[in-house]
Every structure is written in C-alpha cells, then in structure tokens.
Amino acid sequence: MNTEDLERREDPYNVTQASRIFFLPNLMTAGNLFCGFMAVVNCIHARLAETAASGEYLGATPADHYRYAVWFIMGAAAFDTLDGRLARMGGRESLFGAEFDSLADVVSFGFAPTLMMFFFILSPSQGIPWFRNVGWFVGFAFLLCAAMRLARFNVITNPLLHSGKKELSRDFVGLPVPAAAATVASLVLLLLKLEEGDKALKSWALALPFLMLLIAFLMVSTVRYPSGKNVDLQTKTRLQNFVIFLGIAGLVVAFKEIGLLCICLGYIFFGLFRHWRRPKRTKAVEPSL
C-alpha cells in the first residue's frame, strides 16, 4: 500500500471512512433510537388515554403508558452506554457512529423527555392552570438545550480540531443529556406514585418549571460532571467505597421512585457543588458527552 492510500484510509473525512458502519456499536445505537421512538409513542398513547371516555387506550391507563415511556427512556440510556463502550473496546469509533449516536440521543433524551414533561409534569392535571401557559416554553427550552449540548459535543470532538492533543480530563462538560432525561423520567415515576396515593402536589409543584429550566441550563453550561468512562473490569476501588455503592443500590431497590430521583438530583447538585468549590482558573473544553 502506497503512502497516498494509507493517508486516505486514515483520513476520517474520506468518504469510505466517514460512512463506514461498524455492526455492534451501531446496532446498540439503533436500539437507543427504537427505545426513544417507543417512549414518544407511549407518551402520545398516555395523552389519548387521558381524553378517552373509558380512561384507557389500548387496554392501559395513562399512568401505565407513562411508566412504559419511562422504562423505554431508561432502556435507551442503557443502549447509549453500550454503543460507546463497544466502539472504544473494539477501536471502532467513527464519524458516522458519532453523528448517528447524537441523532438518536436527540430523540431518546431530547424529544421523548420533552413530550413527557409537557404532557405530564407541566400539564394542567397537576392542579396549577398557569402551567398550561409556561409548559410549551419550558419543554422547548429543554429540547433546545439538549440539541445544542449534542451539537457542541460533535464540534469539540472533531478530529481536525483536536489532532495531536491529549484529553486532559474524562469529566463531562455540562450535564450529560442521558442524565438530564433520567432526571425527568425519575420525576415522572415519583409523581405517578404520589398520584396513586392521592397525595397533594400543589405544595411543591410550583418548583417543577424552575427545576426543568435548571436542568436545561446545566446541559449547555461548563459545569463538569464525573464520567464513568474509566470504569471497566480492571477498575479497583476501596472497600468502603464498594460498601457505600452497595448501600446506595439497596436503597434504590427498597425505595425505587424516590431512590432513583435522589440519585439523579444528587448527581446534578454534586456537579454544581464541585464547580463552586473549584478554584477559578481557565479551563480548556475537552471532548466529552
């Protein structure tokens, strides 16, 4: 093989290289997109069930459809984790895979949570009519910030801009889009649980639009969040950290909805606390999602 052919193969913008599809990583991304699509479908079914005379649609109540949507979003997050790990483990990262993954993430972690937020969290059913007036704005702000977060990721990981540069940190720059979607999904689970118990939501529901806007802002911020990319089968930890992890997992199993939401909110506010405590200095933006 001559030098020209070698350079063409190594050039990520070569037509053949850029459009190459590696089966397993992109199969996981397709699974991510499918879960996002099904989450959107179930949000629509939930809305149809709310307006149906029988209170059901396709044999399920609105609460059932919202729960299905939540678990599909969680499934999308699992597929999203797998596609990146498989690509890195096999050395099969490509421009096509990165773009495909971002497009799937817009659906699964941008549009699906936005629809769920608009239909349920910020709906008039929560008992506060003015939610109807602000719900569209809050929902669009979340979707816009998710799309901008993913676009920024594609820019800062562009190989032409970072050729020869070493990645200085494995932290996420800004709240990861899957974490933002998981927070919305876990909040929906908690609200469904409260509705089942006939517990009033008015006392604290006014905070929901502001929480959603905070999550949206954090996605496009420069607040750093810890990443799990370095965790693998070779990762070592101290005994006390392992015990703490098992304890947290046990609490999530025991308390489910509250436990999931506490983990998501804990992750969000941990990043904020660490950002405020960190000495002010110029930080370079490293590639991360």
Residue pairs with C-beta under 8 A, 6 or more apart in sequence:
8 14
8 16
9 16
9 17
10 17
11 17
12 18
12 94
12 95
12 159
13 95
13 160
17 94
17 95
18 94
18 95
18 96
19 96
20 94
20 96
21 94
21 96
21 97
22 87
22 90
22 92
22 94
22 97
24 86
24 90
24 92
25 83
25 84
25 86
25 87
25 90
25 92
25 97
26 83
26 96
26 97
26 100
28 79
28 80
28 82
28 83
28 86
29 79
29 80
29 83
29 97
29 100
29 101
29 104
30 104
31 75
31 76
31 79
32 76
32 79
32 80
32 83
32 101
32 104
32 105
32 108
33 76
33 103
33 104
33 107
33 108
35 72
35 73
35 75
35 76
35 79
35 108
36 72
36 73
36 76
36 104
36 107
36 108
36 109
36 111
36 112
37 107
38 68
38 69
38 72
39 68
39 69
39 70
39 72
39 73
39 76
39 108
39 112
39 116
40 69
40 107
40 111
40 112
40 115
42 65
42 66
42 68
42 69
42 72
43 65
43 66
43 69
43 112
43 115
43 116
43 119
43 120
44 115
45 57
45 58
45 60
45 65
46 57
46 62
46 63
46 65
46 66
46 69
46 119
46 120
47 62
47 119
48 57
49 55
49 56
49 57
49 58
49 60
49 61
49 62
49 65
50 62
50 125
55 61
55 62
57 65
60 68
63 192
63 195
63 196
66 116
66 120
66 188
66 192
67 189
67 192
69 112
69 116
69 185
69 188
70 116
70 185
70 186
70 188
70 189
72 112
73 108
73 109
73 112
73 113
73 116
73 181
73 182
73 184
73 185
74 182
74 185
76 104
76 108
76 109
76 112
76 178
76 181
77 108
77 109
77 178
77 181
77 182
80 101
80 104
80 105
80 108
80 109
80 178
81 178
83 97
83 101
84 101
84 229
84 289
86 92
87 93
87 94
87 97
88 229
95 159
98 154
98 157
99 154
102 150
102 151
102 153
102 154
105 146
105 150
105 177
105 178
106 146
106 147
106 150
108 181
109 146
109 177
109 178
109 180
109 181
110 142
110 143
110 146
110 147
110 150
110 177
110 181
111 143
112 181
113 142
113 146
113 180
113 181
113 184
113 185
114 139
114 140
114 142
114 143
114 146
115 139
116 184
116 185
116 188
117 135
117 138
117 139
117 142
117 184
117 212
118 135
118 136
118 138
118 139
120 188
120 191
121 184
121 187
121 188
121 191
121 208
121 212
122 131
122 134
122 135
122 138
122 139
122 208
122 209
122 212
123 131
123 132
123 135
124 131
124 132
126 191
126 201
126 202
126 205
126 208
127 200
127 201
127 202
127 205
128 202
128 205
128 206
131 208
131 209
134 209
135 209
138 209
138 212
138 213
138 216
139 212
141 212
141 213
141 216
142 180
142 184
142 212
142 215
142 216
144 216
145 216
145 217
145 219
145 220
146 177
146 180
146 181
146 216
146 219
148 219
148 220
149 174
149 175
149 177
149 219
149 220
150 177
150 289
152 174
152 220
153 287
153 288
153 289
155 161
156 162
156 173
156 285
156 286
156 287
156 288
157 287
157 289
162 287
167 286
167 287
168 284
168 286
169 224
169 286
169 288
170 227
170 229
170 230
170 288
171 224
171 225
171 226
171 227
171 286
171 288
172 224
172 225
172 226
172 227
172 288
172 289
173 222
173 224
173 285
173 286
173 288
174 218
174 219
174 220
174 221
174 222
174 223
174 225
175 215
175 218
175 219
175 221
175 223
175 225
175 268
175 271
176 219
176 225
176 289
177 219
177 289
179 225
179 264
179 267
179 268
180 215
180 216
180 218
180 219
182 260
182 264
183 215
183 261
183 264
183 265
183 268
184 212
184 215
186 257
186 260
186 261
186 263
186 264
187 208
187 211
187 261
189 256
189 257
189 260
189 261
190 257
190 258
190 261
191 201
192 257
193 257
194 201
195 201
214 268
215 268
218 268
218 271
218 272
222 283
222 285
223 271
223 272
223 275
224 271
224 274
224 275
225 267
225 270
225 271
226 270
226 271
227 288
237 245
248 263
251 259
252 259
252 260
252 263
253 259
